[in-house]
Amino acid sequence: MKLKSRKERLGEMPVEKFAKYLHVAGKVEKVIKTVALVVGIYLLFNFVVLPFTNFIPRVLGEWSYDTSNPHIIFEQGAKISAHRAGGDLAPEETLKAFKTCVEATDYKVDILEFDLHITKDGHLVLLHDDTVNRTSNATEHFGDKSVYAKDKTLAELKELNFGENFEDVDGNYPYRGLRGNNIPEDVKILTLDEILTYLQSVGADLDFIIEIKDGGKDGERAMDVLYETMVRYDIVNRTIVGTFEGNVTKYIDNKYPDVTRSASIVEVYQFYVAFLYGNVAREFDFDVLQIPQGFKGFYDFGSKNCIDYAHSKGLAVQFWTINRANDVARLVANGADAIITDNPKMAYDVIHGNN
């Protein structure tokens, strides 16, 4: 008996079944095309674009350097920035964390990094997330899984324990369960004024990386308060301000041109494209790149060529969040200007050869 061909079998298939067949086949085709596109892009970057960047300096000559940016480090080594004031060593962005950094005797930090939100009553408080739930006992205290800083007064936020979920290097939770008067003052939420007053009182002459987390009008209002506070404490020239919010970036450029600003997400992308094409004429409106090191083999902000290109454009390069010793060593060797890390002691040991 003669077997029917695939064409004959399809021709005898009921219309409904044939329609289903075509639908499934179409989906499979889309998946195959998508996978092929992703693989193609990966191969293009990995074996064509990125290898080409290795030859850029040879084609265009050695980069020349703009030395007017005070955040560029032209000798071996890099500044150490305590991310969220060193969130691996103490409850992040609390006074306890800042004390741990500033008063340490076995390591030293150069820059303190932290984030700001504006409260319902107009105070700037140190907080990374939009909500206070991850780092405090807010869910229990307010009976709400999403408690936003902008919806609470400073007094209400001061009721919380911001050491509640901090886990130390030994796996312990030293502040968990503390409530009311038993909550240490140095693990309560911290205002910008409070931390700057403390640092001034102990004579800590450090630089700052400050990120405004709020967007929209809240973000613009936060920038107004931040600028007034920076002027009052005379730290404008020691502070780099960043934000992921486009309207706040424009607001800073228009109203506070004397503020040193880090690149927005769009500007980071524009920078990397300019680097890949070896665009020596490209100019940028920011002073500092604060970026992850990237994914080696796909895109790599941490390569020596990328850092050298940034320096040639007068841009400092600061990497976050670098918590592994081998990554610190690689970035410092390639010319990074600052290492932003949750564990500043680890970074200090690597940079100063204490490992």
Secondary structure as the mmCIF struct_conf table of DSSP 4:
data_model
#
loop_
_struct_conf.conf_type_id
_struct_conf.id
_struct_conf.beg_label_comp_id
_struct_conf.beg_label_asym_id
_struct_conf.beg_label_seq_id
_struct_conf.end_label_comp_id
_struct_conf.end_label_asym_id
_struct_conf.end_label_seq_id
HELX_LH_PP_P HELX_LH_PP_P1 LYS A 2 SER A 5
HELX_RH_AL_P HELX_RH_AL_P1 ARG A 6 GLY A 11
TURN_TY1_P TURN_TY1_P1 GLU A 12 GLU A 12
BEND BEND1 MET A 13 MET A 13
HELX_RH_AL_P HELX_RH_AL_P2 VAL A 15 LEU A 44
HELX_RH_PI_P HELX_RH_PI_P1 PHE A 45 VAL A 49
HELX_RH_AL_P HELX_RH_AL_P3 LEU A 50 THR A 53
TURN_TY1_P TURN_TY1_P2 ASN A 54 PHE A 55
HELX_RH_AL_P HELX_RH_AL_P4 ILE A 56 LEU A 60
BEND BEND2 GLU A 62 GLU A 62
HELX_LH_PP_P HELX_LH_PP_P2 TRP A 63 SER A 64
TURN_TY1_P TURN_TY1_P3 THR A 67 SER A 68
TURN_TY1_P TURN_TY1_P4 PRO A 70 HIS A 71
BEND BEND3 GLU A 75 GLY A 77
STRN STRN1 LYS A 79 ALA A 82
HELX_RH_3T_P HELX_RH_3T_P1 HIS A 83 ALA A 85
TURN_TY1_P TURN_TY1_P5 GLY A 86 LEU A 89
BEND BEND4 ALA A 90 PRO A 91
TURN_TY1_P TURN_TY1_P6 GLU A 92 GLU A 93
BEND BEND5 THR A 94 THR A 94
HELX_RH_AL_P HELX_RH_AL_P5 LEU A 95 VAL A 102
TURN_TY1_P TURN_TY1_P7 GLU A 103 GLU A 103
BEND BEND6 THR A 105 ASP A 106
BEND BEND7 ASP A 110 ASP A 110
STRN STRN2 ILE A 111 ILE A 118
TURN_TY1_P TURN_TY1_P8 LYS A 120 ASP A 121
BEND BEND8 GLY A 122 GLY A 122
STRN STRN3 LEU A 124 LEU A 126
BEND BEND9 HIS A 128 ASP A 130
STRN STRN4 THR A 131 THR A 131
BEND BEND10 VAL A 132 VAL A 132
TURN_TY1_P TURN_TY1_P9 ASN A 133 THR A 135
BEND BEND11 SER A 136 ASN A 137
HELX_RH_AL_P HELX_RH_AL_P6 ALA A 138 PHE A 142
BEND BEND12 GLY A 143 GLY A 143
BEND BEND13 LYS A 145 LYS A 145
STRN STRN5 TYR A 148 TYR A 148
HELX_RH_3T_P HELX_RH_3T_P2 ALA A 149 ASP A 151
BEND BEND14 LYS A 152 LYS A 152
HELX_RH_AL_P HELX_RH_AL_P7 LEU A 154 LEU A 157
TURN_TY1_P TURN_TY1_P10 LYS A 158 GLU A 159
BEND BEND15 LEU A 160 LEU A 160
TURN_TY1_P TURN_TY1_P11 PHE A 162 ASN A 165
TURN_TY1_P TURN_TY1_P12 VAL A 169 ASP A 170
BEND BEND16 GLY A 171 GLY A 171
TURN_TY1_P TURN_TY1_P13 PRO A 174 GLY A 177
HELX_RH_3T_P HELX_RH_3T_P3 GLY A 180 ASN A 182
BEND BEND17 ILE A 183 ILE A 183
HELX_RH_3T_P HELX_RH_3T_P4 GLU A 185 VAL A 187
BEND BEND18 LYS A 188 LYS A 188
STRN STRN6 THR A 191 THR A 191
HELX_RH_AL_P HELX_RH_AL_P8 LEU A 192 SER A 201
TURN_TY1_P TURN_TY1_P14 VAL A 202 GLY A 203
STRN STRN7 ASP A 207 ILE A 212
HELX_RH_AL_P HELX_RH_AL_P9 GLY A 216 ARG A 232
TURN_TY1_P TURN_TY1_P15 TYR A 233 ASP A 234
HELX_RH_3T_P HELX_RH_3T_P5 VAL A 236 ARG A 238
STRN STRN8 THR A 239 THR A 243
BEND BEND19 PHE A 244 PHE A 244
HELX_RH_AL_P HELX_RH_AL_P10 GLY A 246 LYS A 255
TURN_TY1_P TURN_TY1_P16 PRO A 257 ASP A 258
BEND BEND20 VAL A 259 VAL A 259
STRN STRN9 THR A 260 ARG A 261
STRN STRN10 SER A 262 SER A 262
HELX_LH_PP_P HELX_LH_PP_P3 ALA A 263 SER A 264
HELX_RH_AL_P HELX_RH_AL_P11 ILE A 265 LEU A 276
TURN_TY1_P TURN_TY1_P17 TYR A 277 GLY A 278
TURN_TY1_P TURN_TY1_P18 VAL A 280 ALA A 281
BEND BEND21 ASP A 285 ASP A 285
BEND BEND22 ASP A 287 ASP A 287
STRN STRN11 VAL A 288 ILE A 291
STRN STRN12 GLY A 294 PHE A 295
TURN_TY1_P TURN_TY1_P19 LYS A 296 PHE A 298
STRN STRN13 TYR A 299 ASP A 300
TURN_TY1_P TURN_TY1_P20 PHE A 301 GLY A 302
BEND BEND23 SER A 303 SER A 303
HELX_RH_AL_P HELX_RH_AL_P12 LYS A 304 SER A 312
TURN_TY1_P TURN_TY1_P21 LYS A 313 GLY A 314
STRN STRN14 ALA A 316 PHE A 319
BEND BEND24 ARG A 324 ARG A 324
HELX_RH_AL_P HELX_RH_AL_P13 ALA A 325 ASN A 334
TURN_TY1_P TURN_TY1_P22 GLY A 335 GLY A 335
BEND BEND25 ASP A 337 ASP A 337
STRN STRN15 ALA A 338 THR A 341
BEND BEND26 ASP A 342 ASP A 342
HELX_RH_AL_P HELX_RH_AL_P14 PRO A 344 ILE A 351
TURN_TY1_P TURN_TY1_P23 HIS A 352 GLY A 353
#
